[in-house]
């Protein structure tokens, strides 16, 4: 919201979309095998957690920047916001799990994490109810803060972006 106030450009949608990107590793191996490509990481097929690291974050942000540049989004902007979304996902995983993923790969292969919850997938086998409730509360707080700061115009802008 501060970036929009300073520049007049609304890129929060890049952050939101990029927050899902690290979990592409859950389907990457199956998808690549369907087209005849086998990728091994340390001699094993791609598995969940393999894309949760800073190396993939940088590659992803650069790829998004190159893909969004032809539609008029500055390289620096899309790189920055894609990186924020990707990093937000990794930060959430680090808070929830202990130990979790080697976030600092290729610098270190040590698995890191804080694990503030006793995390079990208890909501339809997808997520933890406590984590979901806290996430929903955080989203509502962010919506309230942004609306208090900017008014409702930001909602209309985001809806307009999605209809283009």
The 8 nearest C-alpha neighbors of each residue, nearest first, counted from 0:
[[1, 3, 2, 4, 145, 149, 9, 11],
 [0, 2, 4, 3, 5, 6, 148, 145],
 [1, 3, 5, 0, 4, 6, 8, 7],
 [2, 4, 7, 8, 0, 6, 9, 1],
 [3, 5, 1, 2, 7, 6, 0, 8],
 [6, 4, 2, 3, 7, 1, 8, 0],
 [7, 5, 3, 8, 4, 2, 9, 1],
 [6, 8, 3, 4, 5, 9, 2, 1],
 [7, 9, 3, 6, 10, 2, 4, 5],
 [10, 8, 3, 11, 7, 2, 0, 12],
 [11, 9, 12, 13, 8, 80, 14, 77],
 [10, 12, 14, 13, 9, 15, 80, 0],
 [11, 13, 15, 10, 14, 16, 157, 9],
 [14, 12, 16, 11, 15, 10, 81, 17],
 [15, 13, 84, 17, 11, 80, 12, 81],
 [14, 16, 12, 18, 13, 17, 84, 11],
 [15, 17, 13, 18, 14, 19, 12, 84],
 [18, 16, 84, 20, 14, 85, 19, 81],
 [17, 19, 84, 85, 88, 15, 16, 20],
 [20, 18, 17, 21, 16, 22, 88, 85],
 [19, 21, 17, 22, 23, 18, 85, 16],
 [22, 20, 50, 23, 51, 19, 24, 85],
 [21, 23, 24, 20, 25, 19, 47, 50],
 [24, 22, 25, 21, 20, 26, 27, 19],
 [23, 25, 27, 22, 47, 26, 50, 46],
 [26, 24, 47, 23, 22, 27, 46, 28],
 [25, 27, 24, 29, 23, 28, 30, 22],
 [28, 26, 24, 30, 29, 25, 31, 23],
 [27, 29, 31, 45, 30, 26, 32, 44],
 [28, 30, 32, 26, 31, 27, 33, 25],
 [31, 29, 27, 33, 32, 28, 26, 34],
 [32, 30, 36, 28, 34, 33, 29, 27],
 [31, 33, 35, 36, 29, 34, 30, 37],
 [34, 32, 30, 31, 35, 29, 36, 28],
 [35, 33, 31, 32, 36, 30, 37, 29],
 [36, 34, 32, 33, 31, 37, 30, 29],
 [35, 37, 32, 31, 34, 38, 33, 28],
 [38, 36, 32, 31, 39, 35, 28, 44],
 [39, 37, 44, 36, 45, 40, 28, 31],
 [40, 38, 44, 43, 42, 45, 41, 37],
 [39, 41, 43, 42, 44, 45, 38, 49],
 [42, 40, 43, 39, 44, 45, 38, 49],
 [41, 43, 39, 40, 44, 38, 45, 37],
 [44, 42, 39, 40, 41, 45, 46, 38],
 [45, 43, 39, 38, 40, 46, 28, 42],
 [46, 44, 28, 39, 40, 49, 43, 24],
 [47, 45, 49, 24, 25, 48, 44, 28],
 [48, 46, 25, 24, 49, 22, 45, 50],
 [47, 49, 51, 50, 100, 46, 24, 22],
 [48, 50, 51, 47, 46, 45, 24, 52],
 [49, 51, 21, 48, 52, 55, 24, 22],
 [52, 50, 48, 21, 49, 102, 89, 100],
 [53, 51, 102, 54, 104, 103, 55, 50],
 [52, 54, 56, 55, 103, 102, 57, 104],
 [55, 53, 57, 56, 52, 58, 104, 105],
 [54, 56, 58, 57, 53, 52, 50, 59],
 [57, 55, 53, 59, 54, 58, 60, 82],
 [56, 58, 60, 54, 55, 59, 61, 53],
 [59, 57, 55, 61, 56, 60, 62, 54],
 [58, 60, 62, 56, 57, 61, 55, 63],
 [61, 59, 78, 63, 57, 81, 82, 62],
 [60, 62, 64, 58, 59, 63, 78, 57],
 [63, 61, 59, 65, 64, 60, 58, 66],
 [64, 62, 66, 60, 65, 61, 67, 59],
 [63, 65, 77, 74, 78, 61, 67, 62],
 [64, 66, 62, 68, 63, 67, 61, 74],
 [65, 67, 63, 64, 68, 62, 69, 70],
 [68, 66, 64, 70, 65, 69, 72, 63],
 [67, 69, 72, 71, 65, 70, 66, 73],
 [70, 68, 71, 67, 66, 72, 65, 73],
 [71, 69, 68, 67, 72, 66, 73, 65],
 [70, 72, 68, 69, 73, 67, 74, 66],
 [73, 71, 68, 67, 70, 74, 77, 76],
 [72, 74, 76, 75, 68, 77, 71, 64],
 [75, 73, 64, 77, 76, 68, 78, 72],
 [74, 76, 78, 73, 77, 79, 64, 72],
 [77, 75, 79, 73, 78, 74, 80, 72],
 [76, 78, 64, 80, 74, 79, 75, 81],
 [79, 77, 60, 64, 75, 81, 76, 80],
 [78, 80, 82, 76, 77, 81, 75, 83],
 [79, 81, 83, 77, 82, 14, 78, 13],
 [82, 80, 60, 84, 78, 17, 83, 14],
 [81, 83, 85, 79, 60, 80, 84, 86],
 [84, 82, 80, 86, 81, 85, 87, 14],
 [85, 83, 14, 18, 17, 87, 81, 86],
 [84, 86, 18, 82, 17, 88, 87, 83],
 [85, 87, 89, 83, 88, 84, 82, 90],
 [88, 86, 90, 84, 89, 85, 83, 91],
 [89, 87, 18, 91, 86, 85, 90, 92],
 [88, 90, 86, 92, 91, 87, 93, 51],
 [91, 89, 87, 93, 92, 88, 86, 94],
 [92, 90, 94, 88, 93, 89, 87, 95],
 [93, 91, 89, 95, 94, 90, 96, 88],
 [92, 94, 112, 90, 91, 95, 96, 113],
 [95, 93, 113, 91, 114, 92, 115, 96],
 [94, 96, 114, 92, 115, 116, 93, 91],
 [97, 95, 114, 99, 112, 93, 98, 92],
 [98, 96, 114, 112, 99, 113, 111, 95],
 [97, 99, 112, 111, 110, 96, 100, 113],
 [98, 100, 97, 112, 96, 111, 110, 93],
 [99, 101, 110, 102, 48, 111, 51, 98],
 [100, 102, 110, 108, 109, 103, 104, 111],
 [103, 101, 52, 100, 104, 51, 53, 111],
 [104, 102, 107, 106, 101, 52, 53, 105],
 [105, 103, 106, 107, 108, 101, 52, 102],
 [104, 106, 107, 103, 54, 108, 53, 52],
 [105, 107, 104, 103, 108, 53, 54, 102],
 [106, 108, 104, 103, 109, 105, 101, 102],
 [107, 109, 101, 104, 110, 105, 103, 106],
 [110, 108, 101, 107, 111, 103, 100, 104],
 [111, 109, 101, 100, 99, 98, 108, 112],
 [112, 110, 98, 99, 100, 101, 109, 93],
 [111, 113, 93, 97, 98, 99, 96, 114],
 [112, 114, 94, 97, 93, 115, 96, 95],
 [113, 115, 96, 97, 95, 94, 116, 112],
 [114, 116, 95, 113, 94, 117, 96, 97],
 [117, 115, 118, 114, 95, 96, 130, 94],
 [116, 118, 119, 115, 114, 95, 96, 127],
 [119, 117, 116, 127, 95, 120, 96, 114],
 [118, 120, 127, 121, 117, 126, 124, 122],
 [121, 119, 126, 124, 127, 125, 122, 118],
 [120, 122, 127, 124, 119, 126, 123, 128],
 [123, 121, 126, 124, 125, 127, 128, 120],
 [122, 124, 125, 121, 126, 120, 127, 128],
 [125, 123, 120, 122, 121, 126, 127, 119],
 [126, 124, 120, 123, 122, 121, 127, 119],
 [127, 125, 120, 122, 121, 124, 128, 131],
 [126, 128, 120, 121, 130, 129, 119, 122],
 [127, 129, 131, 130, 122, 132, 126, 121],
 [130, 128, 132, 131, 127, 133, 116, 134],
 [129, 131, 133, 127, 128, 132, 134, 126],
 [130, 132, 134, 128, 129, 133, 135, 127],
 [133, 131, 135, 129, 134, 130, 128, 136],
 [132, 134, 136, 130, 131, 135, 137, 129],
 [135, 133, 131, 137, 132, 136, 130, 138],
 [134, 136, 138, 132, 137, 133, 131, 139],
 [135, 137, 133, 139, 134, 138, 140, 132],
 [138, 136, 134, 140, 135, 139, 133, 141],
 [137, 139, 141, 135, 140, 136, 142, 134],
 [140, 138, 142, 136, 141, 137, 143, 135],
 [139, 141, 143, 137, 138, 142, 144, 136],
 [142, 140, 138, 144, 139, 143, 145, 137],
 [143, 141, 139, 145, 140, 144, 146, 138],
 [142, 144, 140, 146, 141, 145, 147, 139],
 [145, 143, 147, 141, 146, 142, 148, 140],
 [144, 146, 148, 142, 147, 143, 149, 141],
 [145, 147, 150, 143, 149, 148, 144, 151],
 [146, 148, 144, 145, 150, 149, 143, 142],
 [147, 149, 145, 146, 144, 150, 0, 143],
 [150, 148, 146, 145, 147, 151, 152, 153],
 [149, 151, 146, 152, 147, 148, 153, 145],
 [150, 152, 153, 146, 154, 149, 155, 147],
 [153, 151, 155, 154, 150, 156, 149, 146],
 [152, 154, 156, 155, 151, 157, 149, 150],
 [155, 153, 157, 156, 152, 151, 158, 146],
 [154, 156, 158, 152, 153, 157, 159, 151],
 [157, 155, 153, 159, 154, 158, 160, 152],
 [158, 156, 160, 154, 159, 155, 153, 161],
 [157, 159, 155, 161, 160, 156, 154, 162],
 [158, 160, 156, 162, 157, 161, 155, 163],
 [161, 159, 157, 158, 162, 163, 156, 155],
 [160, 162, 158, 159, 163, 157, 156, 12],
 [163, 161, 159, 160, 158, 157, 156, 155],
 [162, 160, 161, 159, 158, 157, 156, 70]]
